[in-house]
């Protein structure tokens, strides 16, 4: 599913070039659930953004779901993301004026599906995360855990092959976080979703099949202390 070769990423700040990732090699098989760990500033989110097609490498090859992302222009990347990737973030990014169902439907507005078909798919996704009975509730009427479940339903409604998650439980209490992580684990095991999750929480990482550690832009074999 994911194959990175000699991937480096630098940003220009003023007159300086700041290197964030250094010659990263990484393979993630289809159906894997990987926790990407490391201290703050280690490059975790940058690496996740490259894999999700939200950013482009300075050097190296990023192949995901059969596409070499470094070869795609911005329009092609947008089409590729819509077809292949679901995004789940720490902050849910739900539109407050829309119902849960309408928030979940948003990724489908760019498709040729009819309004009825969009509604049906959104309800299936909400049922999958256990929130079919909250379909008409707005975000302000939901708990934090329920809002994250809506965000997960939105991420899976277009049936992507890959889910990329950036600290998906960072804003939740322990029990609610464990519930969300259990849901991600079920999406991986029962529905075959490949999941890459950035987390600083060792307990959250235990829900993944394996852990990858990043320190100062370099992948390491051992956990970073």
C-alpha positions in Angstrom: 0.0 0.0 0.0 2.8 2.4 0.9 6.4 2.4 -0.3 8.7 5.3 0.5 12.3 5.4 -0.8 14.9 8.0 0.2 12.2 10.5 1.1 13.4 13.9 2.4 11.5 17.0 3.1 12.7 20.5 3.7 10.9 23.8 4.2 12.3 27.3 3.4 11.9 29.8 6.3 13.2 33.1 5.3 16.7 32.5 3.9 17.1 29.2 5.6 16.2 25.7 4.6 15.0 23.5 7.5 15.2 19.8 6.9 12.4 17.8 8.5 12.8 14.3 7.0 16.0 12.6 6.0 16.2 9.7 3.5 13.1 7.8 4.9 12.5 4.3 3.7 9.2 2.8 4.7 6.9 -0.1 3.5 3.4 -0.5 4.8 1.5 -3.6 3.4 -2.2 -3.5 2.5 -4.3 -4.1 5.6 -1.7 -3.0 8.1 -2.4 -0.8 11.1 0.7 1.3 11.9 1.3 3.7 14.8 3.8 6.4 13.9 5.5 7.6 17.1 8.1 10.0 18.1 8.7 13.2 20.1 7.2 16.6 19.2 9.0 18.0 16.2 10.3 14.6 14.9 8.5 14.9 11.6 5.5 12.6 12.2 2.8 14.9 10.8 5.0 15.8 7.9 5.5 12.2 7.0 1.8 11.5 7.4 1.0 14.5 5.1 3.3 13.1 2.4 1.7 9.7 2.6 -1.8 11.3 2.4 -0.9 13.4 -0.6 -1.3 16.7 1.3 2.3 17.6 0.7 5.1 16.7 -1.7 8.6 15.5 -0.9 11.7 17.5 -1.6 13.4 14.3 -2.7 12.7 10.7 -3.0 9.7 8.5 -4.1 6.3 8.3 -2.4 4.2 5.4 -3.8 0.8 5.0 -2.3 -2.0 2.8 -3.6 -0.2 2.3 -6.9 0.5 6.0 -7.6 3.8 7.8 -7.4 2.6 11.0 -5.6 5.7 13.0 -6.4 4.8 12.8 -10.1 1.2 14.2 -9.7 0.2 17.9 -10.0 -2.1 19.5 -7.5 -5.3 18.7 -9.4 -4.3 15.0 -9.9 -3.4 14.8 -6.2 -6.8 16.1 -5.2 -8.5 13.5 -7.4 -6.2 10.8 -6.0 -6.9 11.8 -2.4 -10.7 11.8 -2.9 -10.5 8.2 -4.4 -8.1 6.6 -2.0 -7.7 8.4 1.4 -9.8 9.2 4.4 -8.4 11.8 6.9 -9.1 11.8 10.6 -7.6 14.6 12.7 -7.4 15.5 16.4 -9.9 18.3 15.9 -13.0 17.0 14.2 -13.5 19.9 11.6 -17.2 19.4 11.5 -19.4 22.2 10.1 -21.4 23.4 13.0 -24.5 24.4 11.0 -24.9 20.9 9.4 -26.3 17.7 10.9 -24.1 14.7 11.5 -25.5 13.1 8.3 -24.8 16.2 6.2 -21.3 16.4 7.5 -20.7 12.8 6.6 -22.1 13.4 3.1 -19.6 16.2 2.3 -17.0 14.1 0.5 -19.7 12.6 -1.7 -20.8 16.0 -3.1 -18.0 15.8 -5.6 -19.3 12.5 -7.0 -22.0 11.7 -9.5 -24.2 10.1 -6.7 -27.8 11.3 -6.4 -28.9 13.0 -3.2 -30.7 9.8 -2.2 -27.6 7.7 -2.8 -25.5 10.2 -0.8 -27.9 10.0 2.1 -28.0 6.2 2.1 -24.2 6.0 2.1 -23.9 8.5 4.9 -26.4 6.5 7.0 -24.4 3.3 6.4 -21.3 5.1 7.6 -23.0 6.5 10.6 -24.4 3.0 11.4 -20.8 1.6 11.2 -19.6 4.0 13.9 -22.8 3.5 16.0 -24.4 6.9 15.5 -27.3 6.2 13.1 -29.7 7.5 15.9 -27.8 10.8 16.0 -27.9 11.5 12.2 -30.0 14.7 12.6 -28.0 16.1 15.5 -25.6 19.0 15.0 -22.1 18.9 16.4 -23.0 21.1 19.4 -25.5 18.5 20.4 -22.9 15.7 20.4 -20.1 14.7 22.9 -16.5 14.9 21.8 -16.4 11.2 21.3 -19.5 11.3 19.1 -18.1 14.2 17.1 -15.0 12.1 16.4 -17.2 9.2 15.4 -18.9 11.4 12.9 -15.5 12.5 11.6 -14.6 8.8 11.2 -17.8 8.2 9.4 -17.0 11.1 7.0 -13.6 9.6 6.4 -14.9 6.2 5.4 -18.1 7.2 3.6 -16.3 7.1 0.2 -14.8 3.6 1.0 -11.1 4.7 0.9 -8.4 2.1 0.9 -6.2 4.1 3.4 -7.0 6.0 6.6 -4.5 8.5 7.8 -5.0 9.7 11.4 -3.2 12.5 13.1 -3.6 12.2 16.9 -7.2 11.1 16.5 -7.7 10.7 20.3 -5.5 13.6 21.5 -8.5 15.7 22.6 -10.5 12.8 24.3 -10.5 11.3 27.8 -9.0 7.8 28.2 -12.2 5.8 28.0 -13.6 7.7 25.0 -10.1 7.4 23.4 -10.1 3.7 23.9 -13.6 3.4 22.3 -12.4 5.4 19.3 -9.2 3.3 19.0 -11.3 0.1 19.2 -13.4 1.4 16.3 -10.3 2.1 14.2 -9.1 -1.4 15.1 -12.4 -2.9 13.9 -12.2 -0.9 10.7 -8.8 -2.4 10.1 -9.6 -6.0 11.1 -13.1 -6.4 9.9 -13.2 -4.0 6.9 -9.6 -4.2 5.7 -8.7 -0.6 6.0 -5.0 0.2 6.0 -4.4 2.7 8.8 -1.5 5.0 9.6 -1.9 6.8 12.9 0.3 9.5 14.4 0.2 9.3 18.2 2.4 10.3 21.1 0.4 8.0 23.4 2.0 4.5 24.1 -1.4 3.2 25.1 -3.0 4.3 21.9 -0.2 2.7 19.9 -1.0 -0.6 21.5 -4.1 -0.8 19.4 -2.0 -0.8 16.2 -0.5 -4.0 14.7 3.0 -2.4 14.8 4.9 0.7 15.7 7.2 2.9 13.7 9.4 5.4 15.5 10.7 8.7 14.1 13.3 10.9 15.7 14.6 14.1 14.2 13.3 13.1 10.8 14.9 9.6 10.8 13.2 6.3 11.3 14.6 4.3 14.1 14.3 0.6 15.1 13.9 1.2 18.8 11.3 3.3 20.7 12.4 6.9 21.1 12.7 7.8 24.8 
